[in-house]
Amino acid sequence: MDSELRPSSKAAPQTISGVAMTLELAVIAVSDVDRSKLFYAALGWRFDIDFQGDDYRIVQFTPPGSGCSVMFGRT
């Protein structure tokens, strides 16, 4: 696997059959939702949502300037 760092490219996203292929959401498994929420808030990421249902909780943050958000929670 090549681990060399490369500068990000501002080129248009790749497409498959005319559909742009971009990453919009990454789901991360965490053991402590509150601790993870504090961690991402301390990074200065934008807080998007903290939704709790009867048997689940979902939290989402977005890094500054990013088109991809991070979602984590418990089920």
C-alpha positions in Angstrom: 0.0 0.0 0.0 1.3 3.4 -0.9 1.3 5.7 2.1 2.9 8.8 0.4 1.0 12.0 1.2 -0.2 13.9 -1.9 -1.7 17.4 -2.1 -5.4 17.4 -2.5 -6.7 18.0 -6.0 -9.4 20.5 -6.8 -10.3 18.5 -9.9 -13.9 17.6 -10.6 -15.2 14.4 -8.9 -15.0 11.2 -10.8 -18.2 10.0 -12.4 -19.8 6.7 -13.2 -22.6 6.9 -15.8 -22.8 10.6 -15.2 -23.2 10.4 -11.4 -20.6 12.3 -9.3 -18.8 9.9 -6.9 -18.2 12.0 -3.8 -17.9 10.9 -0.1 -20.6 12.7 1.9 -20.8 10.7 5.2 -18.5 8.5 7.2 -20.0 6.4 9.9 -17.8 5.6 12.9 -18.5 3.1 15.7 -17.8 4.5 19.1 -18.0 3.1 22.6 -18.8 6.4 24.4 -21.0 8.9 22.4 -20.6 11.8 24.9 -16.9 11.5 25.0 -16.7 11.4 21.1 -19.0 14.4 20.9 -16.7 16.4 23.2 -13.7 15.3 21.1 -15.0 16.5 17.8 -16.4 19.7 19.3 -12.9 20.4 20.7 -11.5 20.0 17.2 -13.7 22.9 16.1 -15.8 20.8 13.8 -19.4 22.1 13.1 -22.0 20.3 15.3 -24.9 19.2 13.0 -27.2 16.9 15.0 -27.7 14.9 18.2 -30.8 12.8 17.8 -31.9 10.2 20.4 -34.7 7.7 19.9 -36.0 5.1 22.2 -33.1 2.7 21.5 -30.5 4.6 19.6 -28.6 7.9 19.4 -27.0 9.6 16.4 -24.5 12.5 16.4 -23.1 14.2 13.4 -20.2 16.7 12.9 -18.7 18.3 9.8 -15.0 19.4 9.6 -14.5 23.0 8.5 -14.6 23.4 4.7 -15.5 19.7 4.2 -18.2 18.2 2.1 -18.0 15.0 4.2 -19.5 14.7 7.6 -18.8 12.2 10.4 -21.7 10.4 12.1 -21.4 8.2 15.2 -23.7 6.8 17.8 -25.1 3.8 19.6 -27.9 1.4 18.7 
